Protein backbone atom coordinates (compact mmCIF):
# COMPACT_ATOMS: atom_id res chain seq x y z
CA UNK A 1 0.00 0.00 0.00
CA UNK A 2 1.34 3.42 -0.95
CA UNK A 3 1.72 6.12 1.69
CA UNK A 4 2.98 9.69 1.57
CA UNK A 5 6.47 9.98 3.05
CA UNK A 6 8.68 12.99 3.67
CA UNK A 7 12.34 12.22 3.06
CA UNK A 8 14.93 14.47 4.71
CA UNK A 9 18.41 14.35 3.19
CA UNK A 10 21.32 16.11 4.94
CA UNK A 11 24.20 16.89 2.61
CA UNK A 12 27.23 18.92 1.77
CA UNK A 13 26.58 21.78 -0.67
CA UNK A 14 27.94 20.28 -3.88
CA UNK A 15 27.08 21.08 -7.48
CA UNK A 16 25.28 18.21 -9.20
CA UNK A 17 24.26 16.40 -6.01
CA UNK A 18 20.57 17.29 -6.34
CA UNK A 19 20.65 15.94 -9.90
CA UNK A 20 22.19 12.65 -8.74
CA UNK A 21 19.59 12.31 -6.00
CA UNK A 22 16.66 12.97 -8.34
CA UNK A 23 18.05 10.37 -10.78
CA UNK A 24 17.58 7.78 -8.00
CA UNK A 25 13.83 8.52 -8.14
CA UNK A 26 13.72 8.69 -11.95
CA UNK A 27 15.34 5.27 -12.38
CA UNK A 28 12.64 3.77 -10.17
CA UNK A 29 9.83 5.66 -11.95
CA UNK A 30 8.89 7.44 -8.70
CA UNK A 31 7.32 10.86 -8.95
CA UNK A 32 8.63 13.56 -6.60
CA UNK A 33 5.57 15.48 -5.41
CA UNK A 34 7.57 18.28 -3.79
CA UNK A 35 11.20 19.15 -3.14
CA UNK A 36 12.84 21.99 -1.23
CA UNK A 37 16.44 22.68 -0.29
CA UNK A 38 18.05 25.03 2.23
CA UNK A 39 20.90 25.40 4.68
CA UNK A 40 20.12 24.13 8.19
CA UNK A 41 21.18 25.09 11.72
CA UNK A 42 24.62 23.52 11.16
CA UNK A 43 26.69 25.80 8.93
CA UNK A 44 27.65 24.20 5.64
CA UNK A 45 25.03 21.43 5.80
CA UNK A 46 21.96 21.49 3.58
CA UNK A 47 18.64 19.72 3.82
CA UNK A 48 16.56 18.45 0.94
CA UNK A 49 12.95 17.78 1.87
CA UNK A 50 11.38 15.42 -0.66
CA UNK A 51 7.76 14.26 -0.67
CA UNK A 52 6.80 10.99 -2.37
CA UNK A 53 3.91 8.55 -2.28
CA UNK A 54 5.32 5.01 -2.33
CA UNK A 55 5.33 1.75 -0.40
CA UNK A 56 7.37 1.37 2.78
CA UNK A 57 9.71 -1.01 0.99
CA UNK A 58 10.30 1.55 -1.78
CA UNK A 59 11.01 4.44 0.61
CA UNK A 60 13.47 2.28 2.58
CA UNK A 61 15.33 1.42 -0.65
CA UNK A 62 15.30 5.07 -1.74
CA UNK A 63 16.85 6.23 1.53
CA UNK A 64 19.55 3.53 1.34
CA UNK A 65 20.40 4.53 -2.24
CA UNK A 66 20.50 8.23 -1.35
CA UNK A 67 22.85 7.55 1.57
CA UNK A 68 25.31 5.90 -0.85
CA UNK A 69 26.06 9.34 -2.32
CA UNK A 70 29.41 10.47 -0.91
CA UNK A 71 28.22 13.99 -0.02
CA UNK A 72 25.16 12.73 1.90
CA UNK A 73 25.58 12.67 5.68
CA UNK A 74 22.25 11.05 6.52
CA UNK A 75 18.78 10.50 5.07
CA UNK A 76 15.55 9.77 6.92
CA UNK A 77 11.96 9.09 5.96
CA UNK A 78 8.91 10.01 7.99
CA UNK A 79 5.17 9.54 7.74
CA UNK A 80 2.98 12.65 7.96
CA UNK A 81 2.10 11.86 11.58
CA UNK A 82 5.80 12.15 12.53
CA UNK A 83 6.38 15.66 11.18
CA UNK A 84 5.18 19.23 11.37
CA UNK A 85 5.05 20.72 7.88
CA UNK A 86 4.02 23.84 6.00
CA UNK A 87 3.94 25.27 2.51
CA UNK A 88 3.58 28.85 1.34
CA UNK A 89 1.38 29.94 -1.54
CA UNK A 90 0.90 33.17 -3.45
CA UNK A 91 -2.38 33.88 -5.23
CA UNK A 92 -2.73 36.69 -7.76
CA UNK A 93 -6.40 37.55 -8.29
CA UNK A 94 -8.09 40.22 -10.34
CA UNK A 95 -8.43 43.61 -8.66
CA UNK A 96 -12.15 43.22 -9.40
CA UNK A 97 -12.20 41.26 -6.11
CA UNK A 98 -12.29 44.66 -4.41
CA UNK A 99 -15.77 45.18 -5.87
CA UNK A 100 -16.84 42.46 -3.45
CA UNK A 101 -14.59 43.86 -0.75
CA UNK A 102 -16.53 42.51 2.23
CA UNK A 103 -16.66 38.92 0.91
CA UNK A 104 -13.04 39.03 -0.28
CA UNK A 105 -11.80 40.38 3.08
CA UNK A 106 -13.80 37.75 4.96
CA UNK A 107 -12.32 34.91 2.89
CA UNK A 108 -8.78 36.22 3.38
CA UNK A 109 -9.28 36.67 7.14
CA UNK A 110 -11.05 33.34 7.73
CA UNK A 111 -8.18 31.55 5.98
CA UNK A 112 -5.53 33.38 8.01
CA UNK A 113 -4.03 34.75 4.80
CA UNK A 114 -2.44 38.14 4.14
CA UNK A 115 -2.81 40.63 1.31
CA UNK A 116 0.76 41.54 0.37
CA UNK A 117 0.21 43.68 -2.73
CA UNK A 118 -2.60 45.67 -4.30
CA UNK A 119 -2.43 47.26 -7.73
CA UNK A 120 -5.06 48.56 -10.16
CA UNK A 121 -4.93 45.21 -12.03
CA UNK A 122 -4.42 42.60 -9.32
CA UNK A 123 -4.19 41.67 -5.63
CA UNK A 124 -1.60 39.23 -4.27
CA UNK A 125 -2.56 37.10 -1.27
CA UNK A 126 -0.10 35.03 0.75
CA UNK A 127 -1.01 31.90 2.72
CA UNK A 128 1.09 29.57 4.86
CA UNK A 129 -0.39 26.21 5.82
CA UNK A 130 -0.72 22.57 4.94
CA UNK A 131 -1.68 21.32 1.47
CA UNK A 132 -5.37 21.15 2.34
CA UNK A 133 -5.50 24.74 3.65
CA UNK A 134 -3.60 26.02 0.61
CA UNK A 135 -6.01 24.26 -1.76
CA UNK A 136 -9.11 25.42 0.14
CA UNK A 137 -8.05 29.06 -0.18
CA UNK A 138 -7.32 28.52 -3.88
CA UNK A 139 -10.85 27.18 -4.37
CA UNK A 140 -12.37 30.18 -2.58
CA UNK A 141 -10.27 32.81 -4.37
CA UNK A 142 -10.79 31.26 -7.79
CA UNK A 143 -14.23 32.88 -8.08
CA UNK A 144 -12.55 36.33 -8.07
CA UNK A 145 -10.53 35.54 -11.19
CA UNK A 146 -7.28 33.68 -10.52
CA UNK A 147 -4.54 35.28 -12.60
CA UNK A 148 -1.58 33.40 -11.19
CA UNK A 149 -0.90 30.85 -8.47
CA UNK A 150 2.31 29.37 -7.09
CA UNK A 151 3.11 27.30 -4.05
CA UNK A 152 6.34 26.13 -2.50
CA UNK A 153 7.35 22.63 -1.71
CA UNK A 154 6.92 21.24 1.77
CA UNK A 155 9.20 22.30 4.58
CA UNK A 156 9.11 19.97 7.56
CA UNK A 157 10.51 19.43 11.02
CA UNK A 158 10.36 16.03 12.66
CA UNK A 159 8.61 15.49 15.96
CA UNK A 160 11.21 13.02 17.31
CA UNK A 161 13.78 14.87 19.40
CA UNK A 162 17.00 13.32 18.04
CA UNK A 163 18.87 16.04 16.12
CA UNK A 164 21.17 15.85 13.13
CA UNK A 165 24.04 16.92 15.39
CA UNK A 166 23.58 13.77 17.49
CA UNK A 167 23.55 11.61 14.34
CA UNK A 168 26.74 13.31 13.11
CA UNK A 169 28.43 12.54 16.45
CA UNK A 170 27.37 8.89 16.13
CA UNK A 171 28.83 8.73 12.62
CA UNK A 172 32.06 10.33 13.84
CA UNK A 173 32.31 7.87 16.75
CA UNK A 174 31.61 4.91 14.44
CA UNK A 175 34.30 6.13 12.04
CA UNK A 176 36.81 6.44 14.91
CA UNK A 177 36.07 2.91 16.12
CA UNK A 178 36.36 1.58 12.56
CA UNK A 179 39.76 3.24 12.15
CA UNK A 180 40.93 1.83 15.54
CA UNK A 181 39.76 -1.64 14.53
CA UNK A 182 41.45 -1.33 11.14
CA UNK A 183 44.76 -0.16 12.68
CA UNK A 184 44.89 -3.06 15.20
Wavefront OBJ file of the C-alpha trace (Angstrom):
o trace
v 0.000 0.000 0.000
v 1.345 3.425 -0.949
v 1.716 6.121 1.691
v 2.984 9.695 1.569
v 6.474 9.982 3.046
v 8.680 12.991 3.668
v 12.336 12.217 3.061
v 14.933 14.468 4.708
v 18.408 14.349 3.194
v 21.320 16.105 4.941
v 24.198 16.888 2.609
v 27.232 18.922 1.766
v 26.581 21.777 -0.667
v 27.941 20.276 -3.882
v 27.085 21.076 -7.479
v 25.284 18.206 -9.198
v 24.257 16.397 -6.010
v 20.573 17.287 -6.341
v 20.649 15.936 -9.898
v 22.192 12.645 -8.736
v 19.589 12.313 -6.001
v 16.660 12.968 -8.342
v 18.048 10.368 -10.775
v 17.583 7.777 -8.002
v 13.834 8.517 -8.139
v 13.715 8.694 -11.946
v 15.337 5.273 -12.376
v 12.642 3.765 -10.165
v 9.830 5.665 -11.948
v 8.893 7.437 -8.705
v 7.316 10.865 -8.947
v 8.633 13.564 -6.603
v 5.575 15.480 -5.413
v 7.569 18.278 -3.791
v 11.198 19.149 -3.140
v 12.840 21.986 -1.230
v 16.443 22.679 -0.287
v 18.049 25.026 2.228
v 20.896 25.404 4.679
v 20.124 24.132 8.187
v 21.179 25.089 11.719
v 24.616 23.517 11.163
v 26.693 25.802 8.927
v 27.651 24.197 5.636
v 25.030 21.431 5.795
v 21.959 21.495 3.576
v 18.643 19.722 3.819
v 16.562 18.451 0.937
v 12.953 17.782 1.872
v 11.384 15.421 -0.656
v 7.763 14.262 -0.667
v 6.798 10.989 -2.368
v 3.913 8.548 -2.280
v 5.325 5.014 -2.330
v 5.327 1.748 -0.405
v 7.367 1.368 2.782
v 9.709 -1.014 0.988
v 10.301 1.546 -1.780
v 11.011 4.436 0.614
v 13.467 2.278 2.583
v 15.329 1.418 -0.651
v 15.302 5.070 -1.737
v 16.852 6.231 1.535
v 19.547 3.533 1.343
v 20.397 4.535 -2.238
v 20.499 8.234 -1.345
v 22.846 7.547 1.572
v 25.313 5.896 -0.846
v 26.062 9.337 -2.315
v 29.414 10.467 -0.914
v 28.222 13.987 -0.021
v 25.160 12.731 1.897
v 25.577 12.674 5.676
v 22.246 11.049 6.518
v 18.779 10.499 5.067
v 15.552 9.765 6.921
v 11.957 9.088 5.961
v 8.907 10.006 7.989
v 5.172 9.536 7.741
v 2.985 12.647 7.959
v 2.102 11.865 11.584
v 5.796 12.155 12.528
v 6.384 15.662 11.178
v 5.183 19.233 11.367
v 5.051 20.719 7.876
v 4.015 23.836 5.999
v 3.945 25.274 2.507
v 3.578 28.845 1.340
v 1.377 29.940 -1.541
v 0.899 33.171 -3.450
v -2.376 33.879 -5.234
v -2.730 36.692 -7.759
v -6.404 37.550 -8.291
v -8.088 40.218 -10.340
v -8.425 43.609 -8.663
v -12.146 43.215 -9.397
v -12.205 41.259 -6.114
v -12.287 44.660 -4.406
v -15.775 45.185 -5.873
v -16.838 42.462 -3.448
v -14.587 43.858 -0.745
v -16.528 42.506 2.232
v -16.664 38.922 0.909
v -13.040 39.035 -0.281
v -11.797 40.383 3.076
v -13.804 37.754 4.963
v -12.316 34.908 2.889
v -8.777 36.220 3.382
v -9.281 36.669 7.140
v -11.046 33.340 7.734
v -8.183 31.552 5.979
v -5.525 33.380 8.013
v -4.030 34.750 4.800
v -2.443 38.138 4.136
v -2.813 40.631 1.313
v 0.759 41.544 0.372
v 0.211 43.675 -2.728
v -2.602 45.669 -4.298
v -2.426 47.263 -7.732
v -5.062 48.556 -10.164
v -4.935 45.206 -12.029
v -4.418 42.598 -9.318
v -4.190 41.672 -5.634
v -1.602 39.233 -4.273
v -2.561 37.100 -1.270
v -0.100 35.025 0.752
v -1.011 31.898 2.720
v 1.095 29.571 4.860
v -0.394 26.211 5.822
v -0.723 22.572 4.937
v -1.683 21.322 1.468
v -5.373 21.152 2.337
v -5.501 24.743 3.645
v -3.599 26.022 0.613
v -6.010 24.259 -1.762
v -9.107 25.421 0.139
v -8.053 29.064 -0.185
v -7.321 28.522 -3.882
v -10.855 27.177 -4.365
v -12.366 30.184 -2.578
v -10.272 32.809 -4.373
v -10.791 31.260 -7.791
v -14.228 32.883 -8.077
v -12.552 36.326 -8.073
v -10.527 35.536 -11.187
v -7.281 33.684 -10.519
v -4.538 35.279 -12.603
v -1.579 33.395 -11.193
v -0.898 30.846 -8.468
v 2.308 29.371 -7.086
v 3.114 27.295 -4.048
v 6.342 26.135 -2.497
v 7.354 22.629 -1.711
v 6.921 21.239 1.769
v 9.199 22.296 4.580
v 9.112 19.972 7.561
v 10.511 19.426 11.017
v 10.360 16.034 12.662
v 8.609 15.493 15.964
v 11.212 13.016 17.306
v 13.781 14.874 19.395
v 17.000 13.318 18.042
v 18.870 16.037 16.122
v 21.166 15.851 13.127
v 24.036 16.921 15.388
v 23.579 13.770 17.490
v 23.552 11.606 14.342
v 26.740 13.305 13.113
v 28.427 12.539 16.454
v 27.369 8.892 16.135
v 28.826 8.734 12.622
v 32.055 10.333 13.842
v 32.313 7.869 16.751
v 31.612 4.911 14.440
v 34.301 6.132 12.036
v 36.811 6.439 14.911
v 36.068 2.910 16.125
v 36.356 1.582 12.559
v 39.759 3.244 12.151
v 40.930 1.833 15.539
v 39.759 -1.639 14.532
v 41.454 -1.331 11.139
v 44.759 -0.163 12.683
v 44.888 -3.062 15.198
l 1 2 3 4 5 6 7 8 9 10 11 12 13 14 15 16 17 18 19 20 21 22 23 24 25 26 27 28 29 30 31 32 33 34 35 36 37 38 39 40 41 42 43 44 45 46 47 48 49 50 51 52 53 54 55 56 57 58 59 60 61 62 63 64 65 66 67 68 69 70 71 72 73 74 75 76 77 78 79 80 81 82 83 84 85 86 87 88 89 90 91 92 93 94 95 96 97 98 99 100 101 102 103 104 105 106 107 108 109 110 111 112 113 114 115 116 117 118 119 120 121 122 123 124 125 126 127 128 129 130 131 132 133 134 135 136 137 138 139 140 141 142 143 144 145 146 147 148 149 150 151 152 153 154 155 156 157 158 159 160 161 162 163 164 165 166 167 168 169 170 171 172 173 174 175 176 177 178 179 180 181 182 183 184
